[in-house]
Amino acid sequence: MRDMVPADVDAVFAIEQAVQAYPWTRGNFADALNNGYFCRVDEAGGEIRGYAVLMPVMDEAELLNIGVAADQQRRGLGRAMLLEMLDLARGKNMIRVFLEVRASNTAALALYRSAGFVEIGLRRGYYRNAGGGGDAITMACRLKGEIDGQA
C-alpha cells in the first residue's frame, strides 16, 4: 500500500463508481488529496485494487471512504486497508477513529466490529437510496487510552 497521488484519482474514481450506489465524485477524491487527508491505495501489478481516505481532526480522525475493486472483494483486502488506516492514525498519535456505515451493510459492520469499532450512535436517513434514506450507524475505535470506558 502507498500514498495516493493525483495521478491515481481516475483509477480510484472508477472503482468507486463500480462499487458504490452513490459514489464520491472525482472532485471529492482530489479535494481529499489537496486538503492533506490521509489517502492510501493498494496497488498490485500496476493496477489499483483498493483505496481509503482518512480525515484527521486534531487528535482524532474520521474514515471517510474505503473501497475495493469488485473482482478483489472477499479476499481480505478491505480488512488490510482498514488496518492500514488504523495503523497510520496510531502513527500520527490519533486517539480515536470514527466512521459511518449503512445500517444494512452487515458485512462492513462485522468487519468494523472485528477491528475494534463499537457503535456509538445512529443517524436516521443519513444515506440516500431509492426508498429515500438509509440509516447510518456511527462507530468509533479507540486507538490508545480510555476515557470513562468509552470507545
VMD Tcl script that builds the backbone (N, CA, C; Angstrom):
set m [mol new atoms 453]
animate dup $m
set s [atomselect $m all]
$s set {name element resname resid chain x y z} {
  {N N MET 1 A 0.846 -1.170 0.000}
  {CA C MET 1 A 0.000 0.000 0.000}
  {C C MET 1 A 0.892 1.234 0.000}
  {N N ARG 2 A 0.370 2.272 -0.605}
  {CA C ARG 2 A 1.158 3.500 -0.715}
  {C C ARG 2 A 0.240 4.702 -0.663}
  {N N ASP 3 A 0.861 5.882 -0.544}
  {CA C ASP 3 A 0.085 7.109 -0.579}
  {C C ASP 3 A -0.555 7.293 -1.949}
  {N N MET 4 A -1.779 7.773 -1.946}
  {CA C MET 4 A -2.455 8.114 -3.193}
  {C C MET 4 A -1.839 9.407 -3.723}
  {N N VAL 5 A -1.699 9.485 -5.036}
  {CA C VAL 5 A -1.202 10.691 -5.696}
  {C C VAL 5 A -2.261 11.142 -6.708}
  {N N PRO 6 A -2.190 12.403 -7.159}
  {CA C PRO 6 A -3.210 12.891 -8.094}
  {C C PRO 6 A -3.403 12.002 -9.326}
  {N N ALA 7 A -2.354 11.375 -9.806}
  {CA C ALA 7 A -2.473 10.510 -10.986}
  {C C ALA 7 A -3.328 9.271 -10.715}
  {N N ASP 8 A -3.581 8.950 -9.448}
  {CA C ASP 8 A -4.392 7.784 -9.087}
  {C C ASP 8 A -5.891 8.071 -9.083}
  {N N VAL 9 A -6.264 9.334 -9.100}
  {CA C VAL 9 A -7.663 9.699 -8.878}
  {C C VAL 9 A -8.605 9.056 -9.890}
  {N N ASP 10 A -8.236 9.007 -11.158}
  {CA C ASP 10 A -9.128 8.408 -12.156}
  {C C ASP 10 A -9.377 6.926 -11.871}
  {N N ALA 11 A -8.335 6.189 -11.515}
  {CA C ALA 11 A -8.491 4.762 -11.222}
  {C C ALA 11 A -9.318 4.554 -9.956}
  {N N VAL 12 A -9.071 5.360 -8.941}
  {CA C VAL 12 A -9.829 5.270 -7.702}
  {C C VAL 12 A -11.297 5.612 -7.968}
  {N N PHE 13 A -11.523 6.652 -8.727}
  {CA C PHE 13 A -12.887 7.069 -9.056}
  {C C PHE 13 A -13.617 5.969 -9.839}
  {N N ALA 14 A -12.929 5.294 -10.733}
  {CA C ALA 14 A -13.551 4.203 -11.496}
  {C C ALA 14 A -13.998 3.075 -10.571}
  {N N ILE 15 A -13.165 2.723 -9.605}
  {CA C ILE 15 A -13.556 1.693 -8.635}
  {C C ILE 15 A -14.762 2.172 -7.833}
  {N N GLU 16 A -14.695 3.413 -7.354}
  {CA C GLU 16 A -15.779 3.985 -6.561}
  {C C GLU 16 A -17.109 3.915 -7.313}
  {N N GLN 17 A -17.099 4.281 -8.587}
  {CA C GLN 17 A -18.328 4.242 -9.384}
  {C C GLN 17 A -18.858 2.822 -9.537}
  {N N ALA 18 A -17.953 1.858 -9.619}
  {CA C ALA 18 A -18.356 0.473 -9.829}
  {C C ALA 18 A -18.896 -0.193 -8.563}
  {N N VAL 19 A -18.432 0.245 -7.387}
  {CA C VAL 19 A -18.797 -0.477 -6.165}
  {C C VAL 19 A -19.742 0.281 -5.235}
  {N N GLN 20 A -20.003 1.553 -5.500}
  {CA C GLN 20 A -20.875 2.335 -4.628}
  {C C GLN 20 A -22.146 2.764 -5.365}
  {N N ALA 21 A -23.273 2.606 -4.701}
  {CA C ALA 21 A -24.538 3.038 -5.299}
  {C C ALA 21 A -24.582 4.557 -5.453}
  {N N TYR 22 A -23.989 5.271 -4.504}
  {CA C TYR 22 A -23.931 6.738 -4.533}
  {C C TYR 22 A -22.471 7.139 -4.342}
  {N N PRO 23 A -21.705 7.081 -5.425}
  {CA C PRO 23 A -20.251 7.276 -5.307}
  {C C PRO 23 A -19.833 8.718 -5.064}
  {N N TRP 24 A -18.642 8.830 -4.477}
  {CA C TRP 24 A -17.982 10.123 -4.406}
  {C C TRP 24 A -17.703 10.589 -5.829}
  {N N THR 25 A -17.508 11.872 -5.990}
  {CA C THR 25 A -17.111 12.416 -7.289}
  {C C THR 25 A -15.586 12.396 -7.409}
  {N N ARG 26 A -15.114 12.575 -8.615}
  {CA C ARG 26 A -13.673 12.712 -8.857}
  {C C ARG 26 A -13.138 13.874 -8.007}
  {N N GLY 27 A -13.918 14.943 -7.945}
  {CA C GLY 27 A -13.535 16.111 -7.167}
  {C C GLY 27 A -13.409 15.838 -5.677}
  {N N ASN 28 A -14.251 14.943 -5.149}
  {CA C ASN 28 A -14.142 14.592 -3.725}
  {C C ASN 28 A -12.771 13.988 -3.416}
  {N N PHE 29 A -12.312 13.106 -4.304}
  {CA C PHE 29 A -11.001 12.492 -4.086}
  {C C PHE 29 A -9.882 13.514 -4.249}
  {N N ALA 30 A -9.991 14.369 -5.258}
  {CA C ALA 30 A -8.982 15.411 -5.467}
  {C C ALA 30 A -8.947 16.354 -4.273}
  {N N ASP 31 A -10.109 16.723 -3.763}
  {CA C ASP 31 A -10.171 17.597 -2.595}
  {C C ASP 31 A -9.530 16.943 -1.373}
  {N N ALA 32 A -9.766 15.651 -1.185}
  {CA C ALA 32 A -9.165 14.946 -0.051}
  {C C ALA 32 A -7.643 15.015 -0.124}
  {N N LEU 33 A -7.112 14.818 -1.315}
  {CA C LEU 33 A -5.658 14.926 -1.503}
  {C C LEU 33 A -5.176 16.348 -1.241}
  {N N ASN 34 A -5.871 17.304 -1.813}
  {CA C ASN 34 A -5.465 18.706 -1.677}
  {C C ASN 34 A -5.563 19.224 -0.246}
  {N N ASN 35 A -6.469 18.639 0.537}
  {CA C ASN 35 A -6.663 19.088 1.913}
  {C C ASN 35 A -5.786 18.350 2.923}
  {N N GLY 36 A -4.908 17.502 2.435}
  {CA C GLY 36 A -3.978 16.822 3.322}
  {C C GLY 36 A -4.554 15.652 4.092}
  {N N TYR 37 A -5.669 15.113 3.629}
  {CA C TYR 37 A -6.209 13.918 4.259}
  {C C TYR 37 A -5.253 12.762 3.981}
  {N N PHE 38 A -5.346 11.727 4.801}
  {CA C PHE 38 A -4.507 10.555 4.596}
  {C C PHE 38 A -5.207 9.663 3.564}
  {N N CYS 39 A -4.657 9.592 2.383}
  {CA C CYS 39 A -5.240 8.841 1.276}
  {C C CYS 39 A -4.255 7.762 0.858}
  {N N ARG 40 A -4.709 6.521 0.875}
  {CA C ARG 40 A -3.838 5.395 0.539}
  {C C ARG 40 A -4.499 4.552 -0.550}
  {N N VAL 41 A -3.664 3.887 -1.337}
  {CA C VAL 41 A -4.149 2.940 -2.330}
  {C C VAL 41 A -3.385 1.631 -2.172}
  {N N ASP 42 A -4.030 0.557 -2.559}
  {CA C ASP 42 A -3.364 -0.735 -2.670}
  {C C ASP 42 A -3.198 -1.000 -4.153}
  {N N GLU 43 A -1.981 -1.275 -4.552}
  {CA C GLU 43 A -1.669 -1.468 -5.967}
  {C C GLU 43 A -0.930 -2.786 -6.131}
  {N N ALA 44 A -1.301 -3.535 -7.147}
  {CA C ALA 44 A -0.618 -4.787 -7.473}
  {C C ALA 44 A -0.559 -4.912 -8.988}
  {N N GLY 45 A 0.590 -5.217 -9.495}
  {CA C GLY 45 A 0.739 -5.385 -10.939}
  {C C GLY 45 A 0.406 -4.129 -11.718}
  {N N GLY 46 A 0.637 -2.971 -11.102}
  {CA C GLY 46 A 0.361 -1.711 -11.772}
  {C C GLY 46 A -1.098 -1.292 -11.756}
  {N N GLU 47 A -1.959 -2.065 -11.100}
  {CA C GLU 47 A -3.376 -1.721 -11.015}
  {C C GLU 47 A -3.785 -1.446 -9.581}
  {N N ILE 48 A -4.560 -0.391 -9.390}
  {CA C ILE 48 A -5.083 -0.068 -8.066}
  {C C ILE 48 A -6.253 -0.990 -7.779}
  {N N ARG 49 A -6.190 -1.645 -6.613}
  {CA C ARG 49 A -7.220 -2.606 -6.223}
  {C C ARG 49 A -8.117 -2.079 -5.115}
  {N N GLY 50 A -7.623 -1.093 -4.357}
  {CA C GLY 50 A -8.397 -0.575 -3.248}
  {C C GLY 50 A -7.868 0.772 -2.814}
  {N N TYR 51 A -8.656 1.468 -2.000}
  {CA C TYR 51 A -8.291 2.806 -1.552}
  {C C TYR 51 A -8.986 3.099 -0.228}
  {N N ALA 52 A -8.435 4.068 0.492}
  {CA C ALA 52 A -9.052 4.515 1.736}
  {C C ALA 52 A -8.683 5.977 1.962}
  {N N VAL 53 A -9.605 6.699 2.586}
  {CA C VAL 53 A -9.413 8.126 2.880}
  {C C VAL 53 A -9.749 8.364 4.347}
  {N N LEU 54 A -8.785 8.925 5.063}
  {CA C LEU 54 A -8.928 9.216 6.480}
  {C C LEU 54 A -8.699 10.705 6.698}
  {N N MET 55 A -9.669 11.370 7.324}
  {CA C MET 55 A -9.571 12.808 7.568}
  {C C MET 55 A -9.126 13.058 9.009}
  {N N PRO 56 A -7.939 13.659 9.198}
  {CA C PRO 56 A -7.510 13.980 10.559}
  {C C PRO 56 A -8.209 15.229 11.077}
  {N N VAL 57 A -8.583 15.189 12.354}
  {CA C VAL 57 A -9.181 16.341 13.026}
  {C C VAL 57 A -8.577 16.373 14.428}
  {N N MET 58 A -7.614 17.272 14.621}
  {CA C MET 58 A -6.896 17.368 15.900}
  {C C MET 58 A -6.265 16.007 16.221}
  {N N ASP 59 A -6.652 15.381 17.345}
  {CA C ASP 59 A -6.070 14.092 17.720}
  {C C ASP 59 A -7.027 12.929 17.437}
  {N N GLU 60 A -7.998 13.167 16.564}
  {CA C GLU 60 A -8.931 12.128 16.136}
  {C C GLU 60 A -8.973 12.118 14.607}
  {N N ALA 61 A -9.648 11.120 14.053}
  {CA C ALA 61 A -9.764 11.036 12.601}
  {C C ALA 61 A -11.099 10.409 12.253}
  {N N GLU 62 A -11.525 10.647 11.014}
  {CA C GLU 62 A -12.740 10.012 10.510}
  {C C GLU 62 A -12.403 9.273 9.233}
  {N N LEU 63 A -12.759 7.993 9.197}
  {CA C LEU 63 A -12.605 7.213 7.980}
  {C C LEU 63 A -13.740 7.608 7.055}
  {N N LEU 64 A -13.405 8.347 6.007}
  {CA C LEU 64 A -14.433 8.884 5.117}
  {C C LEU 64 A -14.844 7.912 4.023}
  {N N ASN 65 A -13.895 7.112 3.564}
  {CA C ASN 65 A -14.196 6.246 2.424}
  {C C ASN 65 A -13.204 5.110 2.389}
  {N N ILE 66 A -13.689 3.950 2.036}
  {CA C ILE 66 A -12.844 2.790 1.812}
  {C C ILE 66 A -13.526 1.967 0.728}
  {N N GLY 67 A -12.754 1.516 -0.240}
  {CA C GLY 67 A -13.337 0.752 -1.342}
  {C C GLY 67 A -12.358 -0.247 -1.914}
  {N N VAL 68 A -12.907 -1.338 -2.408}
  {CA C VAL 68 A -12.116 -2.405 -3.008}
  {C C VAL 68 A -12.764 -2.764 -4.339}
  {N N ALA 69 A -11.939 -2.897 -5.370}
  {CA C ALA 69 A -12.436 -3.280 -6.693}
  {C C ALA 69 A -13.277 -4.549 -6.573}
  {N N ALA 70 A -14.361 -4.617 -7.330}
  {CA C ALA 70 A -15.315 -5.724 -7.225}
  {C C ALA 70 A -14.643 -7.086 -7.375}
  {N N ASP 71 A -13.709 -7.212 -8.301}
  {CA C ASP 71 A -13.062 -8.513 -8.522}
  {C C ASP 71 A -12.030 -8.859 -7.448}
  {N N GLN 72 A -11.782 -7.944 -6.525}
  {CA C GLN 72 A -10.832 -8.179 -5.436}
  {C C GLN 72 A -11.515 -8.330 -4.079}
  {N N GLN 73 A -12.830 -8.221 -4.059}
  {CA C GLN 73 A -13.557 -8.306 -2.795}
  {C C GLN 73 A -13.592 -9.729 -2.262}
  {N N ARG 74 A -13.804 -9.838 -0.955}
  {CA C ARG 74 A -13.887 -11.118 -0.236}
  {C C ARG 74 A -12.539 -11.850 -0.217}
  {N N ARG 75 A -11.441 -11.085 -0.267}
  {CA C ARG 75 A -10.094 -11.675 -0.217}
  {C C ARG 75 A -9.254 -11.086 0.909}
  {N N GLY 76 A -9.868 -10.274 1.765}
  {CA C GLY 76 A -9.147 -9.687 2.885}
  {C C GLY 76 A -8.537 -8.327 2.618}
  {N N LEU 77 A -8.712 -7.814 1.401}
  {CA C LEU 77 A -8.112 -6.518 1.073}
  {C C LEU 77 A -8.788 -5.371 1.830}
  {N N GLY 78 A -10.093 -5.425 1.996}
  {CA C GLY 78 A -10.786 -4.388 2.760}
  {C C GLY 78 A -10.289 -4.346 4.196}
  {N N ARG 79 A -10.114 -5.509 4.796}
  {CA C ARG 79 A -9.574 -5.588 6.165}
  {C C ARG 79 A -8.160 -5.016 6.205}
  {N N ALA 80 A -7.347 -5.381 5.225}
  {CA C ALA 80 A -5.972 -4.877 5.183}
  {C C ALA 80 A -5.944 -3.362 5.036}
  {N N MET 81 A -6.831 -2.818 4.201}
  {CA C MET 81 A -6.895 -1.366 4.030}
  {C C MET 81 A -7.330 -0.697 5.343}
  {N N LEU 82 A -8.332 -1.274 5.997}
  {CA C LEU 82 A -8.812 -0.717 7.258}
  {C C LEU 82 A -7.700 -0.724 8.308}
  {N N LEU 83 A -7.022 -1.846 8.457}
  {CA C LEU 83 A -5.953 -1.945 9.449}
  {C C LEU 83 A -4.802 -1.003 9.116}
  {N N GLU 84 A -4.522 -0.821 7.837}
  {CA C GLU 84 A -3.501 0.137 7.404}
  {C C GLU 84 A -3.860 1.548 7.868}
  {N N MET 85 A -5.127 1.923 7.721}
  {CA C MET 85 A -5.555 3.262 8.114}
  {C C MET 85 A -5.520 3.425 9.639}
  {N N LEU 86 A -5.875 2.387 10.368}
  {CA C LEU 86 A -5.791 2.463 11.823}
  {C C LEU 86 A -4.340 2.581 12.276}
  {N N ASP 87 A -3.445 1.829 11.644}
  {CA C ASP 87 A -2.019 1.929 11.963}
  {C C ASP 87 A -1.479 3.312 11.618}
  {N N LEU 88 A -1.914 3.848 10.496}
  {CA C LEU 88 A -1.498 5.191 10.100}
  {C C LEU 88 A -1.952 6.211 11.153}
  {N N ALA 89 A -3.190 6.094 11.613}
  {CA C ALA 89 A -3.717 7.004 12.630}
  {C C ALA 89 A -2.932 6.863 13.940}
  {N N ARG 90 A -2.625 5.626 14.325}
  {CA C ARG 90 A -1.818 5.417 15.532}
  {C C ARG 90 A -0.453 6.082 15.389}
  {N N GLY 91 A 0.147 5.931 14.220}
  {CA C GLY 91 A 1.451 6.519 13.958}
  {C C GLY 91 A 1.436 8.042 14.009}
  {N N LYS 92 A 0.269 8.630 13.797}
  {CA C LYS 92 A 0.110 10.090 13.860}
  {C C LYS 92 A -0.405 10.517 15.237}
  {N N ASN 93 A -0.355 9.586 16.203}
  {CA C ASN 93 A -0.785 9.840 17.592}
  {C C ASN 93 A -2.252 10.210 17.723}
  {N N MET 94 A -3.079 9.668 16.837}
  {CA C MET 94 A -4.515 9.859 16.946}
  {C C MET 94 A -5.026 8.995 18.104}
  {N N ILE 95 A -6.045 9.491 18.773}
  {CA C ILE 95 A -6.626 8.777 19.910}
  {C C ILE 95 A -7.778 7.879 19.479}
  {N N ARG 96 A -8.554 8.353 18.497}
  {CA C ARG 96 A -9.768 7.633 18.119}
  {C C ARG 96 A -10.068 7.862 16.649}
  {N N VAL 97 A -10.697 6.857 16.015}
  {CA C VAL 97 A -11.155 6.961 14.631}
  {C C VAL 97 A -12.657 6.704 14.615}
  {N N PHE 98 A -13.368 7.551 13.891}
  {CA C PHE 98 A -14.815 7.441 13.723}
  {C C PHE 98 A -15.140 7.033 12.298}
  {N N LEU 99 A -16.355 6.543 12.083}
  {CA C LEU 99 A -16.867 6.275 10.740}
  {C C LEU 99 A -18.371 6.164 10.797}
  {N N GLU 100 A -19.002 6.264 9.638}
  {CA C GLU 100 A -20.422 5.957 9.478}
  {C C GLU 100 A -20.519 4.811 8.483}
  {N N VAL 101 A -21.450 3.924 8.734}
  {CA C VAL 101 A -21.677 2.777 7.857}
  {C C VAL 101 A -23.175 2.559 7.737}
  {N N ARG 102 A -23.598 2.159 6.544}
  {CA C ARG 102 A -25.019 1.857 6.353}
  {C C ARG 102 A -25.451 0.782 7.343}
  {N N ALA 103 A -26.570 1.015 8.002}
  {CA C ALA 103 A -27.088 0.048 8.970}
  {C C ALA 103 A -27.375 -1.295 8.300}
  {N N SER 104 A -27.650 -1.276 7.007}
  {CA C SER 104 A -27.965 -2.507 6.273}
  {C C SER 104 A -26.727 -3.248 5.771}
  {N N ASN 105 A -25.551 -2.667 5.934}
  {CA C ASN 105 A -24.315 -3.267 5.414}
  {C C ASN 105 A -23.711 -4.200 6.468}
  {N N THR 106 A -24.275 -5.390 6.567}
  {CA C THR 106 A -23.869 -6.324 7.616}
  {C C THR 106 A -22.412 -6.765 7.475}
  {N N ALA 107 A -21.932 -6.916 6.257}
  {CA C ALA 107 A -20.533 -7.325 6.066}
  {C C ALA 107 A -19.581 -6.260 6.597}
  {N N ALA 108 A -19.845 -4.995 6.277}
  {CA C ALA 108 A -18.986 -3.907 6.753}
  {C C ALA 108 A -19.076 -3.781 8.269}
  {N N LEU 109 A -20.280 -3.902 8.829}
  {CA C LEU 109 A -20.429 -3.828 10.282}
  {C C LEU 109 A -19.599 -4.909 10.970}
  {N N ALA 110 A -19.632 -6.119 10.434}
  {CA C ALA 110 A -18.844 -7.211 11.014}
  {C C ALA 110 A -17.350 -6.910 10.916}
  {N N LEU 111 A -16.918 -6.384 9.775}
  {CA C LEU 111 A -15.511 -6.023 9.593}
  {C C LEU 111 A -15.094 -4.976 10.619}
  {N N TYR 112 A -15.867 -3.914 10.733}
  {CA C TYR 112 A -15.509 -2.835 11.646}
  {C C TYR 112 A -15.504 -3.311 13.099}
  {N N ARG 113 A -16.493 -4.107 13.466}
  {CA C ARG 113 A -16.517 -4.636 14.837}
  {C C ARG 113 A -15.286 -5.495 15.111}
  {N N SER 114 A -14.910 -6.311 14.146}
  {CA C SER 114 A -13.749 -7.193 14.346}
  {C C SER 114 A -12.448 -6.413 14.458}
  {N N ALA 115 A -12.435 -5.176 13.970}
  {CA C ALA 115 A -11.248 -4.331 14.050}
  {C C ALA 115 A -11.258 -3.449 15.300}
  {N N GLY 116 A -12.289 -3.588 16.135}
  {CA C GLY 116 A -12.330 -2.846 17.390}
  {C C GLY 116 A -13.281 -1.666 17.421}
  {N N PHE 117 A -14.053 -1.468 16.369}
  {CA C PHE 117 A -15.030 -0.376 16.365}
  {C C PHE 117 A -16.256 -0.793 17.172}
  {N N VAL 118 A -16.854 0.183 17.855}
  {CA C VAL 118 A -18.098 -0.038 18.587}
  {C C VAL 118 A -19.111 1.008 18.135}
  {N N GLU 119 A -20.372 0.647 18.212}
  {CA C GLU 119 A -21.444 1.564 17.827}
  {C C GLU 119 A -21.610 2.640 18.880}
  {N N ILE 120 A -21.683 3.888 18.418}
  {CA C ILE 120 A -21.875 4.997 19.367}
  {C C ILE 120 A -23.085 5.855 19.025}
  {N N GLY 121 A -23.723 5.591 17.875}
  {CA C GLY 121 A -24.885 6.394 17.530}
  {C C GLY 121 A -25.547 5.922 16.250}
  {N N LEU 122 A -26.689 6.537 15.954}
  {CA C LEU 122 A -27.458 6.223 14.758}
  {C C LEU 122 A -27.866 7.542 14.106}
  {N N ARG 123 A -27.683 7.632 12.813}
  {CA C ARG 123 A -28.117 8.808 12.055}
  {C C ARG 123 A -29.203 8.352 11.086}
  {N N ARG 124 A -30.425 8.676 11.416}
  {CA C ARG 124 A -31.559 8.245 10.587}
  {C C ARG 124 A -31.578 9.019 9.273}
  {N N GLY 125 A -31.788 8.279 8.185}
  {CA C GLY 125 A -31.893 8.889 6.869}
  {C C GLY 125 A -30.609 9.511 6.353}
  {N N TYR 126 A -29.483 9.109 6.880}
  {CA C TYR 126 A -28.185 9.705 6.531}
  {C C TYR 126 A -27.794 9.440 5.079}
  {N N TYR 127 A -28.055 8.230 4.612}
  {CA C TYR 127 A -27.668 7.844 3.250}
  {C C TYR 127 A -28.840 7.947 2.294}
  {N N ARG 128 A -28.559 8.397 1.087}
  {CA C ARG 128 A -29.576 8.402 0.033}
  {C C ARG 128 A -29.749 6.977 -0.464}
  {N N ASN 129 A -30.975 6.641 -0.827}
  {CA C ASN 129 A -31.230 5.386 -1.521}
  {C C ASN 129 A -32.554 5.502 -2.256}
  {N N ALA 130 A -32.897 4.484 -3.008}
  {CA C ALA 130 A -34.090 4.536 -3.847}
  {C C ALA 130 A -35.357 4.777 -3.027}
  {N N GLY 131 A -35.372 4.310 -1.775}
  {CA C GLY 131 A -36.552 4.468 -0.939}
  {C C GLY 131 A -36.538 5.737 -0.103}
  {N N GLY 132 A -35.577 6.609 -0.327}
  {CA C GLY 132 A -35.485 7.849 0.445}
  {C C GLY 132 A -34.154 7.974 1.129}
  {N N GLY 133 A -34.040 7.395 2.322}
  {CA C GLY 133 A -32.791 7.498 3.063}
  {C C GLY 133 A -32.519 6.255 3.875}
  {N N GLY 134 A -31.262 5.887 3.930}
  {CA C GLY 134 A -30.857 4.741 4.731}
  {C C GLY 134 A -30.162 5.222 5.994}
  {N N ASP 135 A -30.382 4.513 7.073}
  {CA C ASP 135 A -29.766 4.889 8.334}
  {C C ASP 135 A -28.277 4.572 8.337}
  {N N ALA 136 A -27.525 5.392 9.082}
  {CA C ALA 136 A -26.095 5.169 9.272}
  {C C ALA 136 A -25.841 4.868 10.738}
  {N N ILE 137 A -25.002 3.902 10.975}
  {CA C ILE 137 A -24.514 3.639 12.322}
  {C C ILE 137 A -23.175 4.352 12.444}
  {N N THR 138 A -23.048 5.162 13.476}
  {CA C THR 138 A -21.778 5.827 13.762}
  {C C THR 138 A -20.990 4.912 14.681}
  {N N MET 139 A -19.720 4.721 14.332}
  {CA C MET 139 A -18.862 3.829 15.108}
  {C C MET 139 A -17.567 4.550 15.456}
  {N N ALA 140 A -16.917 4.066 16.504}
  {CA C ALA 140 A -15.637 4.629 16.914}
  {C C ALA 140 A -14.710 3.503 17.346}
  {N N CYS 141 A -13.430 3.731 17.141}
  {CA C CYS 141 A -12.395 2.793 17.565}
  {C C CYS 141 A -11.351 3.583 18.342}
  {N N ARG 142 A -11.184 3.247 19.608}
  {CA C ARG 142 A -10.178 3.908 20.434}
  {C C ARG 142 A -8.828 3.280 20.108}
  {N N LEU 143 A -7.864 4.124 19.771}
  {CA C LEU 143 A -6.539 3.656 19.385}
  {C C LEU 143 A -5.579 3.589 20.557}
  {N N LYS 144 A -5.789 4.467 21.539}
  {CA C LYS 144 A -4.932 4.429 22.728}
  {C C LYS 144 A -5.673 5.078 23.884}
  {N N GLY 145 A -5.385 4.601 25.078}
  {CA C GLY 145 A -6.004 5.162 26.265}
  {C C GLY 145 A -7.475 4.824 26.350}
  {N N GLU 146 A -8.088 5.290 27.409}
  {CA C GLU 146 A -9.520 5.091 27.594}
  {C C GLU 146 A -10.044 6.214 28.467}
  {N N ILE 147 A -11.187 6.738 28.100}
  {CA C ILE 147 A -11.818 7.797 28.874}
  {C C ILE 147 A -13.184 7.313 29.302}
  {N N ASP 148 A -13.364 7.108 30.592}
  {CA C ASP 148 A -14.666 6.703 31.151}
  {C C ASP 148 A -15.242 5.473 30.470}
  {N N GLY 149 A -14.400 4.546 30.018}
  {CA C GLY 149 A -14.877 3.305 29.410}
  {C C GLY 149 A -15.492 3.470 28.051}
  {N N GLN 150 A -15.377 4.643 27.444}
  {CA C GLN 150 A -15.990 4.881 26.142}
  {C C GLN 150 A -15.044 4.464 25.023}
  {N N ALA 151 A -15.629 4.233 23.856}
  {CA C ALA 151 A -14.835 3.892 22.670}
  {C C ALA 151 A -14.056 5.077 22.211}
}
mol reanalyze $m
mol bondsrecalc $m
mol representation Tube
mol addrep $m
